Each structure stands twice: as structure tokens, then as C-alpha cells.
Amino acid sequence: RPGDRVEVVRADGSRVTFTVERVERYPKRRFPTADVYYPTLEPKLRLVTCGGTFDRASGHYTDNVIAFATLGG
């Protein structure tokens, strides 16, 4: 949810905190590639998971749920 914090432990053991700005749901066929993968000027975190209806025929969910977060908290 917006305002939630996500703590990431880096390989060197240091920790950074990101704050969720928004959570969006997208149909898999309209995945927002640019919003998720393109470089940013500031550290950003994108958490991608499945959501929506489960399609038993394909064995997959119909949507992706993406949390957009920024460094700080």
C-alpha cells in the first residue's frame, strides 16, 4: 500500500529503505515496460507480482500487480 516501507538488504549487509508511492494492476498484455525497467535519475524499486483472475487453462494470473517505491522513508 502507498506509504508502506520496504527494507532491502544489500550483498554487503547494508540496508536501504524504500517507500511505496503507488500500487497499480496491469493486464499482462499491457505490461508497463518503460515504467518498470527504464533507468531513473534516482534510486527506485519496482516489485512485480501476479494478480487478477487465475486462468486455469493457461496456469497463470491475468494481471501483474506492481508496487512503485522510492528511496527513503
KOLVOLO-727503 format. One line per field, with one value per residue: residue in one letter; x, y, z of N, C-alpha, C, CB in turn. Coordinates in pm, 1 decimal. Atoms other than C-alpha are relative to their C-alpha. Glycine has a CB too. Layout:
BEGIN
aa: [A|...]
n.x: [X|...]
n.y: [Y|...]
n.z: [Z|...]
ca.x: [X|...]
ca.y: [Y|...]
ca.z: [Z|...]
c.x: [X|...]
c.y: [Y|...]
c.z: [Z|...]
cb.x: [X|...]
cb.y: [Y|...]
cb.z: [Z|...]
! end
This chain:
BEGIN
aa: [R|P|G|D|R|V|E|V|V|R|A|D|G|S|R|V|T|F|T|V|E|R|V|E|R|Y|P|K|R|R|F|P|T|A|D|V|Y|Y|P|T|L|E|P|K|L|R|L|V|T|C|G|G|T|F|D|R|A|S|G|H|Y|T|D|N|V|I|A|F|A|T|L|G|G]
n.x: [84.0|-76.3|-48.6|-71.1|-144.8|-63.0|-141.6|-80.4|-132.8|-93.8|-98.3|-101.5|63.7|64.3|144.4|62.8|145.7|79.0|138.6|91.5|75.1|128.1|11.8|85.6|23.8|-2.2|12.6|-133.3|-22.8|-29.6|-101.7|-62.5|-143.5|-78.8|13.6|-64.5|-138.8|-86.0|-81.9|54.5|-103.4|-11.8|27.1|140.8|23.8|124.7|31.6|97.4|55.3|119.3|127.1|116.6|65.6|-85.5|48.3|-36.6|-40.4|-139.6|-78.0|-57.5|91.3|20.6|-58.1|-114.0|15.1|-131.8|-19.2|-101.3|-53.0|-116.2|-93.9|25.8|112.8]
n.y: [-118.7|-123.7|-32.3|114.1|-2.5|124.9|-2.7|85.7|30.2|11.2|108.3|-33.9|-0.9|-129.3|-0.1|-122.8|3.5|-63.4|-25.5|23.0|-118.2|44.0|138.9|4.3|131.4|-9.3|126.9|44.5|-38.0|-144.1|-21.9|-131.0|26.0|-121.7|-42.2|97.9|33.9|-106.9|-63.4|-116.2|-90.1|28.4|141.3|39.0|143.0|48.8|136.7|52.6|130.0|35.0|-37.0|16.8|130.8|112.6|69.8|140.9|56.7|-35.0|19.1|-129.6|-109.4|-87.2|-132.9|-23.0|-105.6|-61.1|-103.6|-96.8|-56.0|-87.4|10.7|-87.4|42.5]
n.z: [0.0|-6.7|-134.1|-58.0|17.1|40.9|-32.0|85.4|-52.9|111.7|-9.9|-100.1|-130.5|-28.8|21.1|48.8|-11.3|105.7|-37.3|111.5|42.9|55.8|41.5|118.7|60.2|145.5|73.8|42.6|139.1|2.9|-103.7|19.5|7.4|-22.6|-140.0|-88.8|30.0|50.5|-104.2|-69.8|-50.7|-143.1|-28.4|-2.4|-16.0|59.0|-41.6|96.2|-34.3|77.7|-60.3|85.5|4.5|37.9|119.4|-17.2|129.0|27.6|-121.4|-36.5|-31.7|116.2|-19.7|-87.9|-99.5|-12.4|-101.0|39.0|-123.7|8.4|-110.3|-113.1|-78.8]
ca.x: [0.0|115.6|323.4|443.6|817.0|1032.6|1374.9|1636.4|1948.8|2235.9|2507.7|2746.2|2497.8|2396.0|2027.1|1822.9|1457.0|1215.5|868.2|582.7|434.8|165.8|44.6|-103.5|-256.2|-193.9|-312.3|-9.2|-55.8|-11.0|285.7|437.3|790.7|920.1|786.0|940.4|1272.3|1392.5|1671.9|1581.4|1774.2|1715.0|1712.1|1373.7|1230.6|968.1|810.4|624.9|391.5|88.7|-270.1|-616.3|-803.0|-627.5|-667.3|-674.3|-634.2|-300.2|-193.6|-124.8|-285.2|-421.7|-255.7|58.0|48.9|336.4|445.6|640.8|872.8|1135.4|1441.7|1385.7|1139.3]
ca.y: [0.0|356.2|463.1|110.3|67.6|-199.3|-274.8|-417.5|-590.5|-547.0|-804.2|-613.3|-634.2|-267.2|-185.0|68.8|157.8|237.2|386.4|269.5|559.6|367.9|19.0|-49.5|-351.0|-406.1|-674.7|-886.7|-798.8|-428.3|-456.8|-107.4|-198.7|159.4|238.9|-76.2|-122.1|210.7|388.9|654.4|954.4|847.8|502.6|336.3|-3.1|-191.6|-500.9|-709.9|-996.4|-1169.3|-1068.0|-1058.6|-1371.3|-1707.1|-1862.9|-2237.2|-2311.0|-2127.0|-2180.6|-1807.7|-1499.2|-1246.1|-938.4|-807.4|-601.0|-353.9|-153.2|160.5|277.4|546.0|552.3|695.1|661.3]
ca.z: [0.0|-52.0|245.0|324.9|366.0|206.2|350.1|115.7|246.6|2.5|-66.5|162.7|451.1|439.7|440.2|247.7|285.6|5.1|49.2|-173.5|-369.7|-555.2|-642.1|-985.9|-1158.1|-1530.4|-1772.4|-1862.5|-2229.0|-2137.9|-1902.9|-1848.0|-1957.5|-1960.8|-1612.3|-1466.8|-1646.9|-1787.9|-1598.8|-1344.1|-1213.8|-852.8|-689.9|-743.8|-658.6|-856.8|-702.2|-958.9|-875.5|-1023.5|-965.7|-1111.0|-1205.6|-1218.3|-1564.4|-1504.9|-1876.1|-1901.2|-1540.3|-1499.1|-1349.2|-1598.0|-1446.2|-1282.9|-963.2|-937.5|-633.9|-727.7|-449.8|-396.8|-176.0|168.9|438.2]
c.x: [88.1|34.8|71.3|148.8|50.3|148.6|72.8|136.4|90.8|100.7|105.1|-55.9|-63.7|-148.1|-44.5|-150.9|-62.9|-141.9|-88.0|-78.3|-138.3|7.6|-101.7|-15.0|-13.2|-28.0|138.8|30.0|30.4|99.4|72.9|153.5|83.7|-4.4|73.9|150.2|90.0|77.0|-69.7|116.1|27.5|-23.8|-150.9|-7.2|-134.5|-18.0|-113.2|-46.0|-123.7|-126.7|-113.4|-56.8|100.8|-64.9|46.8|49.5|148.3|90.3|64.5|-110.0|-6.6|73.0|131.1|-38.3|140.0|-2.6|117.4|48.9|124.4|85.3|-36.3|-120.1|9.9]
c.y: [124.5|33.7|-115.4|12.6|-138.9|12.3|-102.0|-17.8|-25.9|-111.6|28.6|8.3|132.4|-7.7|135.5|-17.8|77.2|18.6|-14.9|128.1|-38.2|-147.6|-3.0|-144.0|17.6|-137.5|-39.5|42.3|149.4|36.0|131.8|-7.6|124.0|42.2|-92.8|-10.2|114.3|64.8|122.2|84.9|-23.5|-148.9|-25.4|-150.8|-32.6|-145.0|-49.1|-137.3|-23.5|40.9|-20.2|-139.9|-107.6|-72.7|-145.2|-63.5|27.2|-27.1|128.1|96.9|93.4|133.0|-5.6|112.0|53.5|107.2|86.1|70.5|84.5|-14.4|100.4|-46.3|55.5]
c.z: [0.0|145.2|67.5|-29.9|-33.7|29.5|-86.9|65.3|-120.5|25.5|106.9|141.9|37.6|-36.7|-52.9|7.5|-114.1|52.8|-123.2|-28.0|-51.9|-35.4|-113.6|-47.9|-150.7|-60.8|-51.1|-143.8|-15.0|111.0|-27.3|1.4|33.2|146.5|96.2|-23.6|-45.6|113.7|60.2|51.6|148.4|22.2|11.9|17.5|-62.8|43.4|-88.0|45.4|-86.6|73.5|-98.2|12.7|-39.1|-116.1|8.3|-130.1|-27.7|120.1|49.8|43.2|-119.6|11.2|76.8|95.2|24.7|107.0|-45.7|126.3|-25.5|124.7|108.8|79.7|136.0]
cb.x: [-95.4|-78.7|-113.8|-55.7|69.2|-26.0|23.4|13.3|-2.9|73.2|68.1|64.8|98.7|69.9|-74.6|45.5|-45.9|0.9|-16.2|-96.5|77.2|-37.8|-43.1|57.9|-127.8|136.2|-103.1|11.7|-121.3|-130.8|101.6|-47.7|35.9|-51.1|-147.0|-63.3|1.3|-82.7|136.2|-94.1|-41.1|-100.9|71.8|-74.2|3.8|1.1|-38.8|60.3|-34.8|-2.8|3.2|35.4|-118.6|23.4|51.6|-119.2|-86.7|10.4|105.6|80.1|45.1|-147.0|-97.9|130.1|-68.6|45.9|25.8|-56.3|32.0|-42.9|144.3|-20.8|-10.1]
cb.y: [0.1|115.3|44.2|-134.4|53.1|-31.4|-28.6|59.5|-124.5|133.4|-21.8|131.4|-36.6|116.1|-34.3|33.7|57.2|-85.7|141.1|-118.1|75.8|83.6|-94.1|88.8|-68.0|55.1|12.6|-152.3|-36.7|83.2|-119.1|96.5|-50.5|114.2|6.3|-136.7|-102.1|105.5|41.1|-43.3|145.0|85.8|-43.4|45.0|-42.3|13.0|-7.3|-7.1|-8.5|-150.3|144.6|29.1|1.5|-96.8|69.0|-78.4|58.0|146.7|-103.1|59.2|76.5|25.8|89.5|35.3|-52.2|59.1|-62.0|102.6|-111.4|146.0|22.5|142.1|-148.1]
cb.z: [121.9|-64.6|85.8|-55.0|126.5|-151.9|150.4|-143.7|99.3|-22.9|-134.9|-35.9|102.6|-78.3|130.5|-146.3|135.1|-132.4|62.7|30.7|-108.3|-124.8|119.9|-112.9|59.8|-49.5|-119.8|12.9|-84.0|15.7|4.9|108.2|-138.5|-89.0|38.2|-18.7|-102.6|-74.7|-57.5|117.1|-22.9|83.5|129.9|-130.2|150.6|-157.3|152.5|-143.0|152.4|-29.6|47.9|-144.9|-99.3|120.1|-132.2|52.9|-113.6|-40.1|-23.3|-118.1|128.2|-19.0|73.1|-81.0|134.0|-134.1|143.3|-104.4|98.6|-19.0|-48.8|-46.9|5.3]
! end
